[in-house]
Amino acid sequence: MEIKMLSNGSDVKVALRELQSQKKFIEDLGLFYPGAPDELSRVAAEKTINSVLLKLIESSSDNLTEKEFWLTLEVAAKQLGNMDSEEMDRGLSYMEEIMDIYKIESSDGRLNEWRYGFEPSSH
């Protein structure tokens, strides 16, 4: 099986740091997201996404496998799964932004599986 490496160069790290610097889980009407129910929840959810970003930023350049990438996101998805469904949904949209930074077109059903426990198109 081929091990797929992801480019983790300086342009990727700049984009990750930019996303990390943003305040997260605040109201976003464009996504119909009302914002976290309270500041404690917002900070906990933001910390979850920022820990993903930090892990990706700290991984050495061009030495990140796609498997490591997905495992990093899966840990965060499990943490978000303990929060309100709105925070889970918003967290997954942040993961889509991270995928965009890495130019990953598809999660191959992972995001749906983490959100719903299965891949809806396969049922």
C-alpha positions in Angstrom: 0.0 0.0 0.0 1.3 3.4 -1.0 2.0 5.8 1.8 0.7 9.2 0.8 2.7 12.1 2.1 1.2 15.6 2.5 3.1 18.7 1.7 3.6 20.5 5.0 5.8 23.4 3.8 5.9 27.0 4.9 2.9 28.1 2.8 0.8 25.4 4.5 2.1 26.3 8.0 1.4 30.0 7.4 -2.2 29.2 6.5 -2.6 26.9 9.5 -1.2 29.6 11.8 -3.6 32.1 10.3 -6.5 29.8 11.1 -5.2 29.1 14.6 -5.1 32.8 15.3 -8.8 33.3 14.6 -11.4 33.3 17.3 -13.5 30.2 16.7 -17.0 28.9 17.5 -18.5 32.4 17.3 -21.7 33.2 15.5 -21.4 32.7 11.8 -24.7 33.5 10.0 -23.3 32.4 6.6 -23.0 28.9 8.1 -26.2 29.2 10.1 -24.1 28.7 13.2 -25.5 30.5 16.3 -22.2 30.4 18.2 -21.3 28.2 21.2 -23.9 28.2 23.9 -21.5 29.8 26.4 -17.9 31.0 26.7 -16.7 27.8 28.5 -18.1 25.6 25.6 -16.6 28.0 23.0 -13.2 27.9 24.6 -13.2 24.1 24.9 -14.3 23.6 21.3 -11.7 26.2 20.1 -9.0 24.4 22.1 -9.9 21.2 20.3 -9.5 22.7 16.9 -6.4 24.7 17.9 -4.7 21.5 19.2 -5.2 19.9 15.7 -3.7 23.0 14.1 -0.7 23.0 16.5 0.0 19.3 16.0 0.0 19.9 12.2 2.1 23.0 12.5 4.7 21.2 14.7 4.9 18.2 12.4 8.1 18.4 10.3 7.9 19.7 6.8 7.0 17.1 4.1 7.0 14.4 6.7 3.3 14.1 7.4 1.4 11.0 6.1 -2.2 11.2 5.1 -2.9 8.6 7.8 -1.3 10.8 10.5 -3.4 13.7 9.2 -6.7 11.8 9.5 -5.8 10.4 12.9 -5.1 13.9 14.2 -8.5 15.1 12.9 -10.2 12.0 14.3 -9.0 12.6 17.8 -10.6 16.1 17.6 -13.8 14.7 16.1 -14.1 12.4 19.1 -13.7 15.3 21.5 -16.2 17.4 19.6 -18.6 14.5 19.6 -19.0 15.1 23.4 -20.2 18.6 22.7 -23.5 19.9 21.3 -24.2 18.9 17.7 -23.8 22.5 16.5 -20.3 22.6 17.8 -19.6 19.2 16.2 -20.9 20.6 12.9 -18.9 23.8 13.1 -15.8 21.8 14.1 -16.2 19.7 11.0 -16.4 22.8 8.9 -13.1 23.9 10.4 -11.7 20.5 9.5 -12.9 21.2 5.9 -10.9 24.4 6.0 -7.8 22.4 7.1 -8.4 20.0 4.3 -8.5 22.9 1.9 -5.2 24.2 3.2 -3.7 20.7 2.4 -5.6 20.6 -0.9 -7.4 17.4 0.1 -10.6 17.2 -2.0 -12.5 14.5 0.0 -12.6 13.0 3.4 -13.7 9.7 1.8 -16.7 9.7 4.1 -14.7 10.2 7.3 -16.4 13.5 8.3 -19.9 12.0 7.8 -18.8 8.9 9.7 -17.5 11.0 12.6 -20.7 13.1 12.6 -23.3 10.5 12.1 -21.6 7.3 13.0 -21.8 6.0 9.4 -21.4 7.2 5.8 -24.9 8.1 4.7 -24.3 7.4 1.0 -23.3 3.8 1.8 -26.6 3.0 3.4 
